[in-house]
Amino acid sequence: MHEHIDPGAGDAAAAAWDRPGRVSPALIVFAALTLLLIIFIAENGHDVRVRLIVPRVTMPVWAAILICVALGVALDRLFLAWWRRRKTA
């Protein structure tokens, strides 16, 4: 539900973004990142051979990078959970 901010009741800068026709900065950043992602995928569409411990697989470069980033994020989350548990115990 859309909440209207009364310009006299709060911050004038916050009320300025409530005007019709204004594009939010978050939408601009999201659109720019989406465009960069599409360009990245288009530029890195060729296949590479990747060895995953035992099997060798062929996949696009962007998929290999995406898998590496996902594994990095997962390892970071696991390490942080272990570190917090270690500090509280």
C-alpha positions in Angstrom: 0.0 0.0 0.0 1.3 3.5 -0.9 1.8 5.8 2.0 1.6 9.5 1.3 4.0 11.7 3.2 2.7 15.2 4.1 5.4 17.7 3.3 4.6 19.8 6.3 4.7 16.8 8.7 8.1 15.4 8.0 11.4 15.8 6.2 11.1 17.8 3.0 13.7 15.6 1.2 11.7 12.5 2.0 8.5 14.1 0.7 10.3 15.1 -2.6 10.6 11.5 -3.6 6.8 11.0 -3.2 5.9 13.2 -6.1 4.4 11.5 -9.1 6.7 11.2 -12.1 9.9 10.9 -10.0 12.1 7.9 -10.5 13.6 6.4 -7.3 17.4 6.1 -7.1 17.0 2.4 -6.2 15.2 1.8 -9.5 18.0 3.5 -11.4 20.7 1.4 -9.7 18.6 -1.8 -10.2 18.2 -1.0 -13.9 21.9 -0.2 -14.3 23.0 -3.5 -12.6 20.5 -5.5 -14.7 22.0 -4.0 -17.9 25.5 -4.7 -16.7 24.5 -8.3 -15.9 23.0 -8.8 -19.4 26.2 -7.4 -21.0 28.4 -9.6 -18.8 26.4 -12.7 -19.8 26.5 -11.8 -23.5 30.2 -11.2 -23.5 31.0 -14.4 -21.6 28.8 -16.9 -23.3 31.6 -19.1 -24.7 32.2 -22.5 -23.1 35.1 -23.4 -20.9 36.2 -26.8 -19.5 36.1 -26.8 -15.7 37.3 -29.6 -13.5 35.3 -30.1 -10.3 37.5 -32.4 -8.2 36.7 -35.5 -10.3 34.4 -34.8 -13.2 35.2 -32.4 -16.1 32.3 -30.3 -17.2 31.9 -27.8 -20.0 29.9 -24.7 -19.2 29.7 -21.0 -20.2 32.1 -18.7 -18.4 29.3 -16.7 -16.8 27.9 -19.9 -15.2 31.3 -21.0 -13.9 31.8 -17.5 -12.3 28.3 -17.6 -10.9 28.9 -21.0 -9.3 32.2 -19.7 -7.8 30.5 -16.6 -6.4 27.7 -18.7 -4.9 30.2 -21.1 -3.3 32.1 -18.1 -1.9 29.0 -16.6 -0.4 28.0 -20.0 1.2 31.4 -20.5 2.7 31.4 -16.9 4.0 28.0 -17.5 5.7 29.2 -20.8 7.2 32.4 -19.3 8.5 30.5 -16.3 10.1 28.0 -18.7 11.7 30.9 -20.8 13.1 32.8 -17.7 14.3 29.7 -16.2 16.1 29.0 -19.5 17.8 32.6 -19.9 18.8 32.6 -16.4 20.4 29.4 -16.9 22.3 30.2 -20.4 23.6 
